[in-house]
Amino acid sequence: MSHLKRAIDRLRIGNRVKILFFTLPPICYLAVFFIIPFIILFWISFWRVEFLSLIPTWSLESWKSFITYPKVFSIMLSTIRIAATITIITFILGYPFAYYLSFKVSGHKQTILALSLVFPFLVGVICRTYAWRVLLGSEGVINSFLLYTKIIKEPLAILLFSEPALYIVLIYNYILLMVFPIFLSMQRIDPRLLEASADLGATPLKTFLKVTLPLSMPGVLAGAIFVFISVCGVYVEPVLIGGKDVFLLANLIEVQFGAANQWPLGAAIGITMLVIVMTLCIIFIKFVGLEKIFRG
């Protein structure tokens, strides 16, 4: 019995070491790149600025300025609105593609289509976004073609430095975050369920609504979270594509940390937006159930 007990104890210690080995790296990563920066940002939000110099003393001036800032709440709402809109549009466009990729093609064709979707994202977001300026500009490819074919008489200004242009670029830049979670979720659907539905006399539409769509919802929910969080923090696209008429929260924070030299106010805005986004995601996950998002 003593030998058996020692063997069980060694097994338990070994399992604990394995668990610690696999959990310690992500915990350290979160601590270094999320928790510690969050604490530092929260601490800076209680500093104050005097004569363009940061004074690390306890003060509520930045939070008072944040509450009385004339446009901060409208910019926050605009950011959330655009993020929600992009999430919905990427779902509408990405779901059919993920469905086609999962059920209508296979083998090399499926691999080629998947790589064709991934390949552009090997290029940095700045390069991809700037390429859209070449396409959408007044002397860009689209306007040049429309002018050459006499469809329009003068360049379309709405194609660049406007909110519609920003939507186009954001959809392109973040649709991958919607497509692949849905695709992976669909790949886990047992084909026998679809065959059983057809054998029972269900139409393809009914099979989709009763079987495919519910079973692919974990991917939809995961993709929605990925896209929403990512778009809430976009900075490059509004600067290069949106122009002066589109000003999102990341741009406001950059101004506070940069030209305005109001680090405490920028920290307060960043903390507030982070809490809002995390709260929305927690409510969303709580409502649908975490197990539904990650369950295959």
N, C-alpha and C positions, 0 to 999 in steps of 0.2 A: 504493500500500500504506500509506503514511504517513497519508493521509486516512482510509482505511478503519480503520486502527488507532486514530486519534484519535476517530473516530465510535463505535467499539466501547467505547473507554474512557469517553467521555461517556455512553454508554448504561448502562454498568456503574455509573458514579457516580450517574446518575439513578435506577437501580433501588435502589441503596443508600440514597439520600435518601428514596425512597418507603417502603422498608422501615422506615427509622428514623422517618419521619413517622407511620406507622401503629402501630409498636410502642412508641414512646416514651410516649404517653399512658397505656396500660395499665400499663407498667412503673412510671411515676411514681405512678399510683394505688395499685398494690400496695405500693410503697415507703412511701408516706405513710400508708396506712390499714391495712397489715398488717405489713410487715417492721419498720418503725420502732417501732410500738406493741408488737410482740412483743419486740423488743430491750429496750425500756423496762420492760416487764413482767418479763422475765427478770432484769433488773438490780435491780428493786425486790424481787424474791423473795429476794435475798441481803442485804437491809437487816435491821435489827432495830428493835424498839419498846421504848422505855424511858419509863415514866410517861406512856403514851398519846402519846408523841412519836416520830416517825419519825427514826431515826438512819441516815443513808446511809453505813454502814460495812460492810465485807465480813463476813458472818456466815452460818452454816448453821443458825441457830436456827429459822428458819421452816420449813426442810425437815425438821428433826428433829421439829418440832411437827406437820408434815403427816403424817409417817410414823406418829407415835404418836397422831394424832387419832382418837378412838374410832369415829366414824361416817362418816368421809370416804369410805372404800372402799365401804361399803354404799350410800352416796348415789350414788357413781359407778356402781356396778353397777345400781342402781335406775334411774338416768337412761338408761344404755345399754339396759336391758331395755325401758323404756317407749318409747324411740326406735325400737328394733327392732320392737316390737309395732305401733306406729303405722305404721311403714313397711310391714309385712306387710298390715295392715288396709286402708290406703289403696290398696295394689296390688289387693287382692281387690275393693274397691268401685270403684276408679277404672278398672281395665282394661275391664270391660264397658261403662262409659260412654264411654270413649275409642273402643272398638270400634264402638259404636252411632253415635257422632258421625262416625266415619271412613267407615263402609261402609253404614250404614242410612239416613242422611239426607244431603241435599246442598242447595246453594243457600242460599236465605234461611232455611230451617229450621235448617240447620247453623249459620249465623251467629247466629241467635237463641239457639240452645242454648249455643253457645260464649260469647256475651255474658252469658247468664243465669248461667253459671258464674263468669265473671270479675267481673261487676258488684258482688257483695258485697265483693270484695276491694279495691274502690276506697275502702272505709271502713277506717280504721285498726284495727290488731289490738286495741287497748284497747277501742274502741267495740264491735267484734264480740264480743269476749269478755264484756264487761259485758252485752251484749244476751242472752247465754246465761244469765246470772244471773237475768235477768227471766223467762226461760222455765223454768228449772230450780229456782228458789227454792221455798220452802215455800208461798209465796203467789203463785207464778208461774203461767203459763198452763197448763202441763201438770198440775200438782197441782190447780189450781182446776177444770180440766175433769174430772179423775178423781174429785174430791170431789163435783162437781155431778152426775155420772152415777152416783154411789153405787158406783163400782168399788172405791174404797178408803174407809176410814173416817177415816184421818188422813194428813197429807202424807207422802210418801216422802222420807225424809232422804237416801237414797242418791243422789238426783238432783242434789245440790249438796254441795260440800265433801267429795268422795270421789274415789278413783282412777277409778271408772267414769265419773263426770262429766267428769273431766279427759280421758279417752280420747275422749269424744264431741266435746268442744270442739277438741282437737288434731286429730282426724280432719277436722273441718270446716275448720279454719284452714289445714291443709297438704295437703289432697287435691288442690288445684290444682297443686301442685308435682309430683304424680305423674301427673295426667291429661294435662297438655299435652305433656310429653316423649313420652309414649306416643302421643298423638294425632299429633304431628308425625312420629314414626317411622312410624306407619301410613300417613300421607299420602304417604310416599316409596315405599311398596310398589307395584310395577308391577302394575296390574290384570290384565295379560296373564298373569302367573304364576298368579293365582287362576283365570282362565279356562282356562289349560292344565291345571291340576290337575283342574278339573271335567271337561274334555274327556277326560282319561285315566281317568275313572271314579271318582275319589276322592269320598268323601262330604264334605258340608260340615264335619263334625267332623274328618275326616282332613286336609282342606285347612287347617283352622285349626291343627291340631297340627303339621303338617309344613311349612306355608308361612307363615301369618300370625304365629303365635307366635314362631318363631325370628327372623323378620325384624323383629319389633317389640321384640325384646329390648334393642337399644340404648336405646330410650326407657324401658324398664322399669328398666334399670340406672342410667341418668341420673336418673330420678325417685327411685329408691331412695336414691341418694347425696344428692340435694337434700333429701328429707324427713328422712333420718336425721341429717344435719348440722344442719338447722334445729331439729329437736325436741331435740337434745342441748343446745341453747342457750336453750330457752324459759325465760322468767321471768314474764311477765304471767299466763299461764294458770294455773300452780300457785298464784299468789297470790290471784287472783280466783275461781278455780273449785275448786282442790284443797284449799284450807284448810290447817289445821295438820297434817293427816295425810299430806299429800303435800309433800315437801320435796326439790327437785331441786338439781342442782349449781349452776345459775345463782343460785338463792336462797341457797345456802351462800356463794358468792363475794360476793354483795351484802351479806350479813351481815358478812363479814370486812372489806370495804371501808367499811361503814357503821357500824352500832352497835358492833361489836367493835373497830373501829379497828386491825385487824390486816392492814394492807396487804401485808406480805411473805408472810403465810400465804395470803391471798387470791390473790396473784400466783402462788405456788407451786401452788395448787390449779388455777388457770386454765391455767397452762403445762402441767401434767400432763394435764389433760383434753384440751387442744388437741392435745398429742402423741398421746394415745391415739386420738382421733377421726381424726386425720390418718393414723396408722399403719393403722387399720382400713380407711380408704378406700383407701390405697395398696395394701394387701394385696388388697382387693376388686378394684381396677382391674388390678393385676398378674395376678390369677387369671383374670379374664374377658377381659383385653386392652383397652387404651385405645382401640384402633381400632374395637372392637366397640361401644363406647359412643357414639362420635361418627360412626360410619359410617352413611350413609343406606341 
